[in-house]
Structure formats: C-alpha cells, structure tokens
Amino acid sequence: MGDDAAAIDWLHGQPYDDWATARQKCPVRATKHDAMSPQGSFQILSYHDAESVLRDADTFSSSINSEHIGQFMGDLILAMNGDEHRKYRNLVAKAFRASQLEHWDETLVRPTLSRLLDAIAPLGRADLVESVTSRYPIEVICGIVGVPLDDAKQFAQWAEEINTGPLWPERGHAASQAMVDYLRPMVEERRARPTGDFLSDLVHAEVDGEQLSDSKIYGFLRLLLPAGGETTFRVMGNALFALLTHPDAMQRVVDNRSLIPEVIEATLRWETSVTQVSRVATRDAEVAQCPISAGSPVGVITASANHDESRWDAPDEWRLGRPVQHHLAFGTGPHQCLGMHLARLELRIGLDTILDRLLNLRLDEERTADAIVEGYAFRGPRALPVLFDPA
C-alpha cells in the first residue's frame, strides 16, 4: 500500500506520471489528500482491480455520491443501489434508446453543429473550444430537455459549477439552486400540459405506480445537464487535440472516415474527460492484497486504469491501430454511463462534420500555449487555436 498522495492541482494537474509510479509500487494507494475525503481514502489504480471494484456493487457502493456530488445534484440515480437503482435506471434508459438517438441525430445533433460551424467556416481561424466543443454538447442536451438555445451558455456555466461543487461548495450550491429555479416553471408546465418530449416523459414517468418526486426529477436533470454536456465537450476537445497533434493520423482520417470510431475509442482510453468515480466499502474487503475497512471511501481512478501498462503497450501514447480492448472511460458494472451512446453519436457526427467543413485543419502554431490537455478530475484542453481554408 503506497504513501499519501501529493497535493493536487485540480485545474492544471498532470497526474499520469504519479499514477504510473504508484501502480508500480502498489495498485491500491491510501491517501489523506483527497478533497472528497479529508479523513483518508483509497485509490484503485490498475485496470483489473478497477474493473473488479466497479462490478462489485454489493461490496463497493455508489451511495457515497449522495454525500459528495449529491449535495449539489440532489436525489441521484448515481447514489442508488440494488432494485431501486435498476428501476430508475430502466426508466431513464428509455430516453436513450436507439430510435430516440436516431431522432436526435437528424433533428438536433447535426443542426446544432452545423449552426456553430456556419459562424466560423468563413473566417479561416478559430478557437475550437470556444467556438464549437464547449457549446455543441451542452446545446444538444439543452435541446433534449427543452431549454431554449439562448440560455444554453448559462446552463453550461451552471453545469461546470455543479460538477466542481465539491471543490468550491458555495458556488456549486448557488448554481444548483439557480438551475432548479430555472427548470421549475418548465416542469410544472409539462406536468399540466405534457407535450410528449423528454421532459414530459420524465415528469409523468411512474415507478411502482407512482410518479417521480420533484426531488428525483430535479436530481435527474441536474445530473443529465452537467454529465451530458460538460463531459462530452472535454472528450471532443481531446479527440481534436489528438488529431491536430498527429498530422499523419489526421490525414488518414480525413481520407477514410471509417476510422472515426477508432479515433473516438482511442481518445476515450487515452484522455477521458472524467478521471475517477467514487465508491464506499460496505464491509471489510481486500483489493490487490490491500485491506480496505468498511466505511472507507474508494476512488476508482479509471484514467489510471486506462493507462495500465500490463494491458496496453505504451499506454501514454495516442495512436490508431491498437488491438481492440475494453476501456473504462464510461465505467462498467451496474452504474455504467447511461449516456455513452449519445456521447459516441455526438463525437462521431462532430468529428466527421468538422473535417468536412474545416478543410486543411491544423493548429495555429503561433497560439498553441493553451492547447494542452490538463486537469486532475476533469481533463480537456482549455483552447484549440486552429487555421483552416475559409469556406
């Protein structure tokens, strides 16, 4: 069992070297420097152990999420377990079924992206984070919920402040309340006059013959909006960064768009947007011969697991052509990410359309200082300054 972790730079950290060193010493690390758990916790760093912990929901419960992110998001499916979790997950899963994704593809995803690209295509230069990736997924998820486009920027800010609530609680609580205050009239309107959209379905859904409480409705929405927008925008930035910094691969993908799914999976393994998920031990347990006592918080560092050198050759490298292997970017087990199919759809359409619309896409070499993937808990580039042929 390793030593305590060093102080964490949450916004600009580059933790992969630290995780790699820790994995070599012991795949389970005890730490007292976790902002989520000042009293001490455990980090699971290897692929095998991370997958085992995430699949064992009886021993490693997600209920801890109600204490941490739950105080900002409300009554969360993330914090449910067993039969209760299955019932509510099945309810929400209906919204992300294949036929619904196909509908959103044509009516929402493509039009949203096309409108954003229309604004920059004639210019020949742009910051893709500012102009596209930070706006596209959040505008899609707002469109799904029924939030007007003009308010999507505000929702993006609230989503980020809710996601980072455990680090800056006052700001997180204020954003959480502001989002509920905004959504309440919409929820009440759908309750009185359902329109058949996603929000109407959620408001009128029943579990065991009872409609969802307001607490669960707003919990779903405060999870969906940050998770559906914030995380996908970071992965899309990571994928574009990978292509822009690997020009040979970029050209291969431009010439052969069937490689885009491989680009997406390579990026999800290499630089996923969320690096860890939280669990708590429900009973005394042992992982990699390390004893973990009941009640101990456990951070499953999925980003470290996705860089496990025992599973991937040269894991810190982004490259195409690797053998297909399952990664943990969307987690695994009963709490595997519900929105993963929507995320992959947005990424596939996003990359394909950007390569279609922004010809000869390349980094602006004079403005690359901020084009760096960074962060400890959430990872993505703060900017992607690019040049392309004006259209």
N, C-alpha and C positions, 0 to 999 in steps of 0.2 A: 504494500500500500504506500503510495507516494506522499510527498510533503505537501504542505498547504500551497495553493496556487498563488502566484504573484498578483499584485494589484492589477485590476482590469481596466483597460481603456475601452469603454463600451462603444464609443463612436468611431474611433480610428484604429482600434486594435488589429493586430495581425497574429492571430493565435495559433496558426497551424504548426509552426516550429515547436512551440511549447507543448502542444498536444502530441506531436510526434515523439518528442523527448520523453514525455510522461508515459506514452504507450510502451516504449522500450523498457521502462523501469517496471511498470505495472499497469495493466489495462483498467484498473479501478483506482481513483485518486480521492483521498479525503481532503477537503478544503474548508477553511473558515472564511474565505473571502468571496463568497457568493452573495451578491446583493439581495437575492431572493431568500437567503437563509443565513442570517448573521451568526446563528449558533453552530453552523457547520453542516456539511452535507457530503455527498459522494458524487463523483463524476465517472460515468461509464464511457470509455474511450475507444474500445475496439469494436469491430463490426459484429463479431459473433456474440459478444456479451450484450451489445446494444440491441440487437435483434431479439435475443432471448428475453431481455427485460421488457421490451415493448410488447412481446407476445404473451407475457405472463401477467395479465391484468389483475389476477387474484392476489398475487404477491406484491406487485408494484402498481399501486392505484394511481389514477389520474385525479383523485379528489383534491390533491394539493393545489390544483389550478383554481379552485374556488377561493383559496386564501390569497393567491398572488394576483394573477390576471383577472380572476373572477370579481375582485372588488372594483374593477374598472369596467368589466364587460357585463357583469350581472349573473343571472342564473344560466349556467353554461352547460351545454352538452359535453364539453371537454372534461368537466368535473364529474360527470355521471359514470356509473359503472353497472355491470350486470344487466338485468332485464330492463331497468329504467333506461339505460343508455341505448340498448337495442331498439326499444320502442321509439324513442325520439330521433335516433339516427335514421331509422327507416322512414320516418315522417319527412325529414329534411332531404333524404336521398332522392325522394321522388322529384324534387325540384331540379335535380342534376342528371335526370335520366337522359339517355341518348337522343330521344326525339326532341326533348327540350333544348339540348345543346345544338342540334341542327337548326332549330328555330332561331335561337340567339345568334348563330353563325351568320345568317343572312340578314336578319332584321336589326342587329345591334352591334356585333363584334366588327364586322367588315365596314359598315358605315361609320362607326366611331373612329376607326383607324384611318380610313380614307380622308375624313374631315381634318384630322390632325396633320396628315401628310400634305394635304392640299395647301395648308398655310405655309409650309416650309419648302416645298418642292421647287418653287421658282427662285429661291434665294441662293442656292448653291453652297450654303453652310448653315449649321445649326448645332445646338447642344441637344443631343437626342434624349438625354434625361429630362431636361427642362421642357422640351417641346413635345415629346412623344411618350417615353416609357413611364414617367411619373404621372401622366394623365390618362393614358389609354386604359389600363386595367381598372382604375377607380371609376372612370366614366362608364365602363361596361357594367361593373357591379352596381353602380347607382342606377343605371338604366334597368337592370333586372329588378331592383327593389321599387323603382318608380320615382326616384329622386330626380328633380329637374336638372338638366345639364348645367345650367348657370350656377348651381350650388355644389357641383362636384368638387371644385377646388377646396371649398370649405370642408367637405367631407374627407378629402384627402388629408387635410391638416388634423382634423379630429381623429382620424384613423391612426395617424402616426403618434399622436399624443396618448391615445388609449393603449396602443401597442407598447409604448415606452413608459407606461404608467408606473410600473414597479421601480423605475429609476427616478422619476420625477412625479411623485404621487399627487401633489396639489394640481399640477397641470393635467394629469390623467383623469382625476375625478371631475374637473371642470369640463373637459372635453366629453366625457361620458354623459354627464348631465345635459350638456348642450345638444348632443346627438339625440337623446331621448326626447327632450323638449321639442326638437325639430320634427321628429318622427311621429309624435303623439297625434297630431291632427290627421296625418295620413292613415295611421292605424285606425282611428275612430271612424274616419270616412269609409274605409274598406269594411269595417265592422257593420256599418249601417247600410252601405251600398256596395257590395262586392262587385268587382269588375272582371274576375277570372284571371287576374295577373298573379304573379308570385306572392305579393304581399297579401292579397285577398285569400289565397290558398293557405298562407301561414296563419292569418288571423282566424280563419274558420276551420282549421285542421282540428281533428279530435284524436286524443289518445285515451283508450279505455272509456270511450263515450263522453269524454269531457274536453272542451276546448282548452287551448293553451292559456295559462295565466298571462297577464301583462308582463310579469317578471320574466317568464320564459320567452315570450315574443321579443321583448327588447334585448334579452340575452342573446338570442339567435342573431338579431340584426346587428348588435354591437360586436359580435364575433364575425359575422359574414362580411361586413363592410371593411374592417381592417384586414382580415385574412384574405378576402377576395381581391383586394386592390393592392395593399401595401406589399405583400409578399411577392405577388406575380410581377409587379413592376421592377422589383430588385432582380429577380431571376432574368427577366428580359434584358435588363441592362448588363447583367453578367454575360449573357449569351452574345450580345452585340460586342461587348468588350473582347470576348474570346476571339470572335471572328476578325475584329478590327486589328487585333494584335497578332493574328496568324494569317497574313495575306494569302498564302498559298491555299490554306483551307477555305478562306473566304471565296477565292476564285472557283474552287471545286464546287462549293455550294451554289454559287451564282450560276454555274453551268449545269448543275444537277440538283434540282430542288428535292429530289427524293432523299437527300442526305439530311434534310432539316430535322426529321425526328431524331436522328442520331446526334445532331448538334444539341438538341434540347436535352436528351438524356445525358450526354457527356457533360453539359453545363450543370445540370441538376446534381450530378455526383460531385463535380469539381468545386462549384461555388453555389450551393443552395442559399436561399435568402435567409432562412431561419436555421440557426446552428444547433439548437438543442430543444428538448422537450422535458417537462418536469413530471416526476413521479414521486410517490412516497411509499416506503416499505410498510406493508400492513402487518408483517410478522418478521421475526428474525430470519435472515436469509444469508446466502453466501453467493457471491459472484466472483469468478476467477480466483477462488480460494480466499477471498477477502470477506470477512464477516460484516454484515450490514444489519444493524439492530432495528427492531420495529420502531416506526415513527420517524426514521431518518429520511430527509429529503434526498432524492436521487435525480441528478441531472444527466439525462441521456444525451451525450454530445454526438448527435447524428452526423454533424460535419466532420468530426474526427473519425467516426466510424467509416465515413465515405472516403477517407484518405488512408485507410488501414493498408499498410504495405504487404500484409500477408494475403490480401485479397486482390489488390491492384498493383501492377508494376508501375513504378514512378508515379505514385498517386497524385503528387502535386502538379503534374503536367496536365494541361488540357490538350487532348488530341482526339482525332477521329480514328476509327479502325480498331478500337479496343474490342475484345470479346464482350458480348452482351452479358451483364451480370446485374442482379437486382441491387439497387441502392436504397438509402433510407431518407431521401430528400422529403418524401411525403409521409415518413414514418412507416409503421407496419402494425399488424395486430388490429384489435377492435377499434382503435382510435385513428386508423389511417385516414389521411386527409380526404374529406368528402369532396372538396373542390378540385381534386387533382386532374380530373378530365377536362373541366373548364379551363384550368391553368394551361394544360397542354394544348388545348384548342387555341387559346389566345396567343400562346407562344408560337405555334405553328403558323397561324394566319399573320401574326405580327412580323415574324422574320421574313416570310415569303413576300409579303406586301412591301415591306421596306426595301428589300432587294430589287423588287420590280420598279418601285417608284424613284428610288435614290440611286441612280446609276453611278458607277465608278466611286462607290462609297469608300471613304478612307479617313483615318484620323487626321485632324488638323495638327500637324507637328508643332506648330507654334503655341498651342494652347492645351498641351497634354498634362500639365501639372496635376490637375484634379481627376484625370482619367485613371483612377486606381480603385480596385475593389477593396473595401475596408469595412471594419466593424467586428465586434465580438459576438453579439447575439443576433444582429441583423446585418447581412452583408450585401453590398452593392456599390457601384461607382457613384460618386457624387455628381459627376459630369462626364459627358461623352462628346467633346467638340469634334465635329466631322466636317469634311468637304465632300461635295458630290457635283455631278453635272447638273446645272439648273434645267428644270423642265418647264 
